[in-house]
Amino acid sequence: MRVYLGSIGCRLNQSEIETMARRLLAAGHEIVAEADDADRVVINTCAVTAEAARDARKLTRRIHRRNPDARIFLTGCYATIAAGELAALGGVERVVVNADKDSVVEAIDPGLAGAPPVFDREPILREYLFGHTGNTRAFVKVQDGCDNRCTFCVTTVARGEGRSRPPRDVIAEVAALARAGYREAVLTGVHLGSHGHDLGNRAGLRDLVAAVLERTDIARLRLSSLEPWDVAPGFFDLWRDPRLLPHLHLPLQAGCDRTLRRMARNTTCDRFRELAAAARERIRDVNLTTDVIVGFPGETDDDFEESLAYVGELAFGRLHVFSYSQRPGTVAAGLPDQVASDVKRERARRMIDLGRELARRFHESRVGTEVSVLWETSAPTDNGVDDKGVKSWAGYTDNYIRVAAPSDDDLFNRVRRVRLVDADAEGCRGRIAGGARVTARGADSNGGTDGRRRR
């Protein structure tokens, strides 16, 4: 069968979609790049914001309108908390809650029931996965669920309690991915830092990362989002191995202690400041990025100004800014003093503007340095230079800066050194040793590939 796989939301959703792709490909099915060409469609939905939920409904309706014969399977967080609503949409064959997500491919092909996991698929297949921004990195799910009770978050409702994959399974997957040609693996989960807690190991993530580095040949290992209170003693010592990449995404959510308490976040501004300082002291060239929510219930003008100043003080390399979105089933949805929509929009605009300024400063501070980049995508140069065969390549540094540089070599899935010569809020531009001159092309703001993929 021809199967289209779609993902909305987090890296964990992407990891689950990639696992489905490997199983279907191993069984002889075809993964197609367009839903219009599919016999079966799978959408892994997200519920973190009302916008993500709307995206799932809109995408499902559009696919059914354009391909009415396709049988659509919906799973993920939104499918879990609003199964009846999604089941009523046209073309939906089945809605599968998160707890039964592994059965999705078996619903498409019953012959896959009980089949062993498949890891060793070459990287090129990944360019066909909707919503994925790179072709050379594999997202490895090491944990699911969350035991936190942040008042704004619906994930605990949708994903349940924290559950860890056995370390041996994670190590086996990363090792197989390295053999298949992936240069980078990203360890991901709903509450990544809690890995091992349910197995009786409070330092489970530290031990898992150490084991992956010791027992696999993966060239680059990256961590996804890590809650600030989950950093175990000795955790930063792991970065003695240069294969562990110097990028830490530590969700802050608010730079104001009053707001953090209403969010039930297990940190304070002082503790977060100390953690950021320790990371910068111990990890060379580390890029600290974060999430910030504006307009949380009860956030006053003074609270927001305090948060804005705090974020500026910590000088994050990138901000992901969200306007607070009421989610059914969460404590925050029933809190008093909900913030007006127009106020949230203005606060989001100001925080985003600050984030762009901080990113520009961080990128510009790297100009003149030589860095390693894993090259992912290419497109014809668009700077008016008539260099036949020269393409503009894009990829990421070890500390997760988007870089564009021209080369007439095939750099796909290769790590090459590049000198950074220019920068803006979107990323850096560079010159590869012995390569063509720098292109004017930048990268898009969310780290994507501006719609052009390598074929």
Secondary structure, DSSP 8 states (H G I E B T S, - for coil): -EEEEEE-S-HHHHHHHHHHHHHHHHTT-EE-S-GGG-SEEEEEE--SSHHHHHHHHHHHHHHHHH-TT-EEEEEEHHHHHSHHHHHTSTTEEEEE-GGGGGGHHHHH-GGGTT--------GGGGGGSTT---SSEEEEEEEE------TT--HHHHH-S-EE--HHHHHHHHHHHHHHT--EEEEEETTGGGTTGGGT-TTHHHHHHHHHHHH---SEEEE----GGG--TTGGGGGGSTTB-SEEE---B-S-HHHHHHHT-S--HHHHHHHHHHHHHHSTT-EEEEEEEES-TT--HHHHHHHHHHHHHHT-SEEEEEE----TTSSGGG-SS---HHHHHHHHHHHHHHHHHHHHHHHHTTTT-EEEEEEEEEEE--SS---TT-EEEEEEETT--EEEEEESS--TT-EEEEEEEEEETTEEEEEETT-----S----TTS--TT----
